[in-house]
């Protein structure tokens, strides 16, 4: 005699699939947000480095860090 499935057990795989799809969508959206923020922060750091270099040039200070990179 085979064991009977509990009521609603047939919907469990569909529910799990739906949940996994929602998690995937949320993960992709979060990944996109994080990537965008990282790109924005990179641009801000680049701007900050340029402004610091400009201020150092105005002050007549050599940028020894910049020279050591070349």
C-alpha positions, 0 to 999 in steps of 0.5 A: 500500500503506497503512502498517500501524499498530504493535501497540497504536497503537489504544490510544494515544488511550484512554491519552491520554484517561485521562491527561488525565482524571487530570490534570484530576482532580488539577488540580481537587483541587489548586485546591480545596485552594489555595482552601480554604487561601486562605480560611483565611488570609483568616480568620486575617488578619481575626482578626489585624487585629481582635486588633491593633485591640483591643490598640491600643484597650486601649493607647489608641492610635488606629488611623490606618490604619482611619480613613484607609480611611473 
